[in-house]
Structure formats: C-alpha cells, structure tokens
Amino acid sequence: MKINGQAFRTIWLKDGDSTCVQIIDQRFLPHRFVIEDLHNVAEAADAIREMHVRGAPLIGATAAFGMYLACLEAKDKKDKQQWLHQAAQLLKSTRPTAVDLAWAVDRQLAILANHSDLPNKIDHSLAEAQNICTLSVEACLDIGKNGLAIIQQLHTQKKDAPINILTHCNAGWLACVDHGTATAPIYAAHDSGIPVHVWVDETRPRNQGARLTAWELQQHGVPHTIIADNTGGHLMQHGMVDMVIVGSDRTTRCGDVANKIGTYLKALAAKDNDIPFYVALPSSSIDWKLRDGLKEIPIEQRGDEEVKYIQGMEGGELKSVLLSPAESPAANFGFDVTPARLVTGLITERGVCGATEKELIQLFPEH
C-alpha cells in the first residue's frame, strides 16, 4: 500500500542493517507516521503487547521476526536452546486471543529444531520470518479476489448502484503485512471500478476504525464515512448497508469467530435485517483445535485506562484525555465471539465457504 505515494508494508528488515526490524508504530496514526526500530525479542514482545502493531496476521509476522531477533541474541546466551524457548513463551504470552501469534512462533520453533548450529538457526529463522510475511501478503491478495466476486454480484443486483459496506475495527493492511483481510475485497472492488462506500465504525475503546481504517481508505481514495459504533443497526434498518465485512483474530474449525469487541452486535443487527455478514480471514487465523468459540476461545482483558481515556491531537501534540469519573472502575474486554449461525460466509485465500466444519474442511482437507 502507499502512503503519500510511497509504498510500504507494515513490517520489514531495515535496509543495510540485518539486526534491526522496522515497524509502523500505529499508536501515533493518523496524526503522525512513526517508524520504530526493534532490536531484540523484548522490544518485539512489547510492540505486540502495547499495540504498536495489532491485527492477527501482523501480530504473527512480528512474532516471527521476534524469534529471529531472539536467535541473534542467543549468541551471548550460555544455554541457547533454553533462551529460544523462553523467547517463544514471552512472545506467546503477549496477546492471548489472536491465534496467528502462536502459529507463527510454532513455525519458527519447528524450523529451529531442524538446525543445531546457531548460524544456521539465524539464517533459517530470518528466511521463515520473511516467508510468513510473503504468505500473508499472498493470502490477503487471494482473499481480495475471492471477496471481489461477492461485491460484483451485489453490484449487479443493485443495477450498478454503489455498494455500501460496513466494517468494524481495522482489518486492513495495517492489521496485516499488506492489503488487509476485510479491506482486501474493498480495495479490489474500488481498483476494478466498482463504486463502493464504506461505513467505518469508530471501534471503541481504541478507535481503530476512526484512526486506522479511515486513514487507510483515505490514502487509497476509497469513499468512506466514520460513524459511532452504535450507528450500524440504524443504517441497516434504513437500507443503507448492503453487506458487512469484518476480520477475525481466531476462528474455530466449526466457524465461530472471535473479533474485536462489538462484532457480535453487528452480526445480530445484520441477521435481523437480512444483510449478509462476511468474515475475511487467512487460514492462519483458524484454530483447528477448537470447536466451541464461546467456551474455548480465550478473551483478552486489557487495562481500564483504554476505556476511561481517549487519545487525540491538540496543538500539534498527542494527548490523552480522561472521559469518565476518575474513581469509576471500567471493564475492557478486547474481543467477543460471533456464533457461526450468524455468519453468512468465510472469505479465505482458498475461496468462500459457509461457517461450518464441513465446508471449512472441504477448503482445507489437510485439517
């Protein structure tokens, strides 16, 4: 994707310095574009935990590079194998809901287990981190192509009228390495000449929709409107939404979807108004070990300051402002689970399927 005409991914190896991984620090967007250097596994873990990076595919890519940085640090460790396993556990502990995190770390551990000497571990760990990024980009491109067919069909049904799409949170290229999951079909439709308009949920408490999705769409020239989180149902009731597309942090083999808090309410409103509700996700976000999302998916609970404070730009400076009574407690559940029965379809890199175990296995028979 391009920022002011210059192509960027969300994570990359610093040019001329193979010991440094660079990321876009998303805490400062949309007001400032900040590139952060990561030099060790602790910094990579902190970037994931404190949401300098976020979004399931990007969390996985960052963890993969974190394991590479851990390999570089192992040069100075007495028990190198123990250090690498400690690094893996540190990374896995940062965000409990997004399954791409453990998926990427486990891929790295499998690669490292095949090589005994440290130089080979370093080389193959870097290659695997870059491979995971490549796989993510390719998956997002294919998700875009598969989702485009759905938008094209709606466009035909509407006799070429613009397609209004509702999103929630940020499942765009900032949540991935490039292109995005939920936004990939939107970008593909826009680039192919289909008129699309996106309703962008603000997505409290961290406002990833208002801050990040709107910024992405603006950079790409996609028409969009920011709305308060509770507006979606009203728009659906009045025929102003043609489809909903969201991302996923973890989907069970039976089609239950964990995504940013508030997704379940959008799915309920879509069901009540006969509006298709799609989830766009790469297969790396599917947890093939789980069947019942409500009982088995761990839901991250974050600090109450994210609910009680809001960040914005004032006088050229980023500031946090207290919204609530200082003494009032707050609960901050990061995700909710949308049952498979509310999901019209899953848009994956291999095609679109129903949110059922049978149809997922047809697309991914190896599981």
C-alpha positions as CSV (number, residue, x, y, z in Angstrom):
1,M,0.0,0.0,0.0
2,K,1.1,3.6,-0.5
3,I,1.4,6.4,2.0
4,N,1.7,9.8,0.3
5,G,2.7,7.9,-2.9
6,Q,5.4,5.8,-1.3
7,A,4.9,2.0,-1.0
8,F,5.1,0.5,2.5
9,R,4.5,-2.8,4.3
10,T,3.8,-2.8,8.0
11,I,7.0,-4.7,8.9
12,W,10.3,-5.1,7.3
13,L,14.1,-5.7,7.8
14,K,15.9,-2.4,8.0
15,D,17.8,-1.6,4.8
16,G,21.5,-2.1,5.4
17,D,21.1,-3.4,9.0
18,S,20.0,-7.1,9.3
19,T,19.9,-6.8,13.1
20,C,17.1,-4.4,13.1
21,V,13.4,-4.9,12.3
22,Q,11.2,-1.9,11.5
23,I,7.5,-1.4,12.0
24,I,4.9,1.3,11.6
25,D,4.1,2.4,15.2
26,Q,0.3,2.5,14.9
27,R,-0.2,4.3,18.2
28,F,0.5,7.6,16.5
29,L,-1.7,7.2,13.5
30,P,-3.4,9.0,11.8
31,H,-1.7,12.2,13.1
32,R,1.9,11.1,12.9
33,F,3.7,8.5,10.8
34,V,6.3,6.9,13.0
35,I,8.7,4.1,12.1
36,E,10.0,2.2,15.1
37,D,13.2,0.1,15.3
38,L,13.1,-3.3,17.0
39,H,16.4,-4.7,18.1
40,N,15.6,-7.6,20.4
41,V,12.8,-10.0,21.3
42,A,11.8,-7.9,24.4
43,E,11.1,-4.9,22.1
44,A,9.1,-7.1,19.7
45,A,7.1,-8.5,22.6
46,D,6.4,-5.1,23.9
47,A,5.4,-3.8,20.4
48,I,2.8,-6.6,20.3
49,R,1.5,-6.3,23.9
50,E,1.3,-2.5,23.8
51,M,-0.3,-2.5,20.3
52,H,2.4,-0.6,18.4
53,V,1.4,-3.4,16.0
54,R,-2.0,-5.1,16.0
55,G,-4.2,-7.3,13.9
56,A,-3.8,-11.1,13.9
57,P,-1.7,-11.5,10.7
58,L,0.7,-8.7,11.7
59,I,1.0,-9.9,15.2
60,G,2.1,-13.3,13.8
61,A,4.6,-11.6,11.4
62,T,6.0,-9.5,14.3
63,A,6.3,-12.6,16.5
64,A,8.1,-14.4,13.7
65,F,10.6,-11.6,13.4
66,G,10.8,-11.6,17.2
67,M,12.1,-15.1,17.1
68,Y,14.7,-14.1,14.5
69,L,15.9,-11.3,16.9
70,A,16.0,-13.9,19.7
71,C,18.3,-16.0,17.6
72,L,20.6,-13.1,17.2
73,E,20.6,-12.5,20.9
74,A,21.3,-16.2,21.5
75,K,25.0,-15.6,20.6
76,D,25.5,-14.2,24.1
77,K,23.5,-16.8,26.0
78,K,25.0,-19.8,27.8
79,D,22.0,-22.1,27.2
80,K,20.9,-21.1,23.7
81,Q,18.1,-23.6,23.4
82,Q,16.6,-22.6,26.7
83,W,16.8,-18.9,25.7
84,L,14.9,-19.6,22.5
85,H,12.2,-21.4,24.3
86,Q,11.9,-18.6,26.8
87,A,11.7,-16.1,23.9
88,A,8.9,-18.2,22.3
89,Q,6.9,-18.2,25.6
90,L,7.4,-14.5,26.1
91,L,6.0,-13.8,22.6
92,K,3.1,-16.2,23.0
93,S,2.1,-14.5,26.3
94,T,1.6,-11.1,24.8
95,R,-1.9,-11.3,23.3
96,P,-3.9,-14.4,24.1
97,T,-6.8,-14.2,21.6
98,A,-5.0,-13.9,18.2
99,V,-4.1,-17.4,17.1
100,D,-1.7,-16.2,14.4
101,L,0.7,-15.4,17.2
102,A,1.2,-19.0,18.4
103,W,1.0,-20.2,14.8
104,A,4.0,-18.1,13.7
105,V,6.1,-18.9,16.8
106,D,5.5,-22.6,16.5
107,R,6.5,-22.4,12.8
108,Q,9.8,-20.8,13.9
109,L,10.4,-23.4,16.6
110,A,9.9,-26.2,14.1
111,I,12.4,-24.6,11.8
112,L,14.9,-24.0,14.6
113,A,14.6,-27.6,15.7
114,N,16.0,-28.8,12.4
115,H,19.3,-26.9,12.8
116,S,21.8,-27.5,15.5
117,D,24.4,-24.7,15.0
118,L,23.4,-21.1,15.7
119,P,24.4,-19.5,12.3
120,N,22.0,-21.8,10.5
121,K,19.3,-21.1,13.1
122,I,19.7,-17.4,12.4
123,D,19.7,-17.7,8.6
124,H,16.7,-20.0,8.6
125,S,14.8,-18.0,11.2
126,L,15.1,-14.9,9.1
127,A,14.1,-16.8,6.0
128,E,11.0,-18.1,7.8
129,A,10.0,-14.7,9.1
130,Q,10.2,-13.3,5.6
131,N,8.3,-16.4,4.3
132,I,5.5,-15.8,6.8
133,C,5.2,-12.2,5.5
134,T,5.1,-13.4,1.9
135,L,2.4,-16.0,2.8
136,S,0.4,-13.2,4.5
137,V,0.5,-10.9,1.5
138,E,-0.4,-13.7,-0.9
139,A,-3.3,-14.8,1.3
140,C,-4.6,-11.3,1.5
141,L,-4.5,-10.8,-2.2
142,D,-6.4,-14.1,-2.7
143,I,-9.0,-13.0,-0.1
144,G,-9.4,-9.8,-2.1
145,K,-10.0,-11.7,-5.3
146,N,-12.5,-14.1,-3.7
147,G,-14.4,-11.3,-1.9
148,L,-14.5,-9.2,-5.1
149,A,-16.8,-11.8,-6.7
150,I,-19.3,-11.2,-3.8
151,I,-19.2,-7.4,-4.3
152,Q,-19.5,-7.8,-8.1
153,Q,-22.7,-9.9,-7.6
154,L,-24.2,-7.3,-5.3
155,H,-23.3,-4.6,-7.7
156,T,-25.2,-6.4,-10.5
157,Q,-28.2,-7.0,-8.3
158,K,-28.3,-3.3,-7.4
159,K,-28.2,-2.4,-11.1
160,D,-24.7,-0.8,-10.8
161,A,-25.6,1.4,-7.8
162,P,-22.8,2.0,-5.3
163,I,-22.2,-0.8,-2.7
164,N,-22.4,0.3,0.9
165,I,-20.1,-1.8,3.1
166,L,-19.9,-1.7,6.9
167,T,-16.7,-2.6,8.7
168,H,-15.7,-2.9,12.3
169,C,-12.3,-2.2,13.8
170,N,-9.3,-2.3,11.4
171,A,-8.8,-5.4,9.4
172,G,-6.9,-3.5,6.7
173,W,-3.3,-3.5,5.6
174,L,-2.3,-2.1,8.9
175,A,-3.6,-5.3,10.5
176,C,-1.6,-7.4,8.1
177,V,1.6,-7.1,6.2
178,D,-0.2,-5.6,3.2
179,H,-3.6,-5.4,1.6
180,G,-5.6,-6.5,4.6
181,T,-8.3,-9.1,5.1
182,A,-11.7,-7.4,5.4
183,T,-10.4,-4.4,3.3
184,A,-8.8,-6.6,0.6
185,P,-12.2,-7.1,-1.3
186,I,-13.0,-3.5,-0.9
187,Y,-9.7,-2.4,-2.4
188,A,-10.1,-4.9,-5.2
189,A,-13.6,-3.6,-6.0
190,H,-12.5,0.0,-5.9
191,D,-9.5,-0.7,-8.1
192,S,-11.7,-2.5,-10.6
193,G,-14.1,0.4,-10.9
194,I,-17.0,-0.8,-8.8
195,P,-18.3,2.2,-6.8
196,V,-18.0,1.3,-3.1
197,H,-18.7,3.3,0.0
198,V,-17.5,2.2,3.5
199,W,-19.2,2.9,6.8
200,V,-16.3,2.9,9.2
201,D,-17.2,2.0,12.8
202,E,-15.1,4.1,15.2
203,T,-14.5,0.9,17.3
204,R,-14.1,2.0,20.9
205,P,-12.2,1.9,23.1
206,R,-9.0,2.3,21.0
207,N,-10.8,3.7,17.9
208,Q,-9.0,1.6,15.4
209,G,-11.8,2.3,12.8
210,A,-11.8,6.0,13.1
211,R,-8.0,6.2,13.5
212,L,-6.7,3.5,11.2
213,T,-9.3,2.2,8.8
214,A,-10.4,5.7,7.8
215,W,-6.8,6.7,7.3
216,E,-6.1,3.7,5.1
217,L,-9.2,4.3,3.0
218,Q,-8.3,8.0,2.6
219,Q,-4.8,7.1,1.5
220,H,-6.3,4.7,-1.1
221,G,-9.0,7.1,-2.3
222,V,-11.9,4.9,-1.2
223,P,-15.1,6.8,-0.3
224,H,-16.0,6.3,3.4
225,T,-17.8,7.8,6.4
226,I,-16.9,7.4,10.1
227,I,-19.8,6.5,12.3
228,A,-20.2,5.9,16.0
229,D,-20.2,2.3,17.0
230,N,-23.9,2.2,17.8
231,T,-25.0,3.6,14.4
232,G,-24.7,0.4,12.4
233,G,-28.1,-1.0,13.3
234,H,-29.9,2.2,12.4
235,L,-28.2,2.2,9.0
236,M,-29.2,-1.4,8.4
237,Q,-32.8,-0.8,9.3
238,H,-33.0,2.0,6.7
239,G,-31.4,0.1,3.8
240,M,-28.1,1.9,3.9
241,V,-25.9,-1.2,4.3
242,D,-25.5,-3.8,1.6
243,M,-23.1,-6.1,3.3
244,V,-20.8,-6.3,6.4
245,I,-17.2,-7.5,6.2
246,V,-15.1,-8.0,9.3
247,G,-11.8,-9.7,10.1
248,S,-11.0,-12.4,12.6
249,D,-8.5,-12.9,15.4
250,R,-9.4,-16.5,15.9
251,T,-12.0,-18.7,14.1
252,T,-12.8,-22.3,15.3
253,R,-13.0,-25.2,12.9
254,C,-16.8,-25.0,13.3
255,G,-17.0,-21.4,12.2
256,D,-17.3,-19.4,15.4
257,V,-15.5,-16.1,15.1
258,A,-13.6,-14.1,17.7
259,N,-13.1,-10.5,16.6
260,K,-12.9,-7.0,18.1
261,I,-15.5,-6.3,20.8
262,G,-18.7,-5.2,19.2
263,T,-18.6,-7.5,16.2
264,Y,-21.3,-9.8,17.7
265,L,-23.7,-6.9,17.9
266,K,-23.1,-6.0,14.2
267,A,-23.8,-9.7,13.3
268,L,-27.1,-9.7,15.3
269,A,-28.2,-6.5,13.5
270,A,-27.2,-7.9,10.1
271,K,-29.2,-11.1,10.8
272,D,-32.3,-9.1,11.9
273,N,-32.2,-7.0,8.7
274,D,-31.3,-9.9,6.2
275,I,-27.9,-8.3,5.4
276,P,-25.0,-10.6,4.5
277,F,-22.3,-10.8,7.2
278,Y,-19.0,-12.0,5.9
279,V,-15.7,-12.7,7.8
280,A,-12.5,-12.3,5.8
281,L,-9.6,-14.3,7.2
282,P,-6.4,-16.2,6.2
283,S,-6.2,-19.9,7.3
284,S,-3.5,-18.9,9.8
285,S,-6.3,-17.3,11.8
286,I,-8.2,-20.6,12.1
287,D,-7.7,-22.6,15.3
288,W,-8.2,-26.1,14.1
289,K,-8.0,-27.4,17.7
290,L,-11.1,-25.6,18.9
291,R,-14.8,-26.3,18.1
292,D,-16.9,-24.1,20.5
293,G,-15.8,-20.5,20.3
294,L,-17.9,-19.3,23.3
295,K,-16.4,-21.9,25.6
296,E,-12.9,-22.3,24.3
297,I,-11.6,-19.0,22.8
298,P,-9.6,-17.0,25.4
299,I,-10.9,-13.4,25.5
300,E,-8.2,-10.8,26.3
301,Q,-9.0,-8.3,29.0
302,R,-6.9,-5.1,28.8
303,G,-6.3,-2.2,31.2
304,D,-9.2,0.1,32.1
305,E,-7.3,3.2,31.0
306,E,-8.2,2.4,27.4
307,V,-11.9,2.8,28.3
308,K,-11.6,5.8,30.6
309,Y,-9.2,7.8,28.4
310,I,-9.2,8.8,24.8
311,Q,-6.2,10.0,22.7
312,G,-6.3,12.8,20.2
313,M,-4.3,15.6,18.7
314,E,-4.2,19.1,20.2
315,G,-1.9,21.9,19.3
316,G,0.3,19.5,17.4
317,E,0.7,17.2,20.3
318,L,-0.9,13.8,21.0
319,K,-2.7,13.9,24.3
320,S,-4.8,11.6,26.4
321,V,-8.0,13.0,28.0
322,L,-10.0,11.5,30.8
323,L,-13.6,10.8,29.8
324,S,-15.1,9.3,33.0
325,P,-15.1,9.9,36.7
326,A,-11.5,9.1,37.8
327,E,-12.7,6.8,40.5
328,S,-15.1,4.8,38.4
329,P,-14.0,1.3,37.5
330,A,-14.1,0.1,33.9
331,A,-14.1,-3.3,32.2
332,N,-12.2,-3.7,29.0
333,F,-12.9,-7.0,27.1
334,G,-10.9,-6.9,23.9
335,F,-13.0,-9.3,21.8
336,D,-16.3,-11.1,21.5
337,V,-17.4,-14.3,19.8
338,T,-19.9,-14.3,16.9
339,P,-21.5,-17.7,16.6
340,A,-21.2,-19.4,13.3
341,R,-25.0,-19.3,12.8
342,L,-24.8,-15.5,12.3
343,V,-22.0,-15.7,9.7
344,T,-23.1,-15.7,6.0
345,G,-19.7,-16.9,4.8
346,L,-16.0,-17.0,5.4
347,I,-13.8,-15.4,2.8
348,T,-10.4,-17.2,2.8
349,E,-7.4,-17.4,0.5
350,R,-8.8,-20.7,-1.0
351,G,-12.3,-19.5,-1.6
352,V,-15.6,-18.6,0.2
353,C,-17.4,-21.1,2.3
354,G,-20.1,-21.4,4.9
355,A,-19.2,-21.1,8.6
356,T,-19.4,-24.8,9.1
357,E,-16.8,-27.5,9.9
358,K,-17.8,-29.5,6.8
359,E,-17.3,-26.6,4.4
360,L,-14.1,-25.4,6.0
361,I,-12.7,-29.0,5.7
362,Q,-13.7,-29.1,2.1
363,L,-11.4,-26.0,1.5
364,F,-8.7,-27.2,3.9
365,P,-8.8,-31.1,3.7
366,E,-5.3,-31.3,5.4
367,H,-7.1,-30.4,8.7
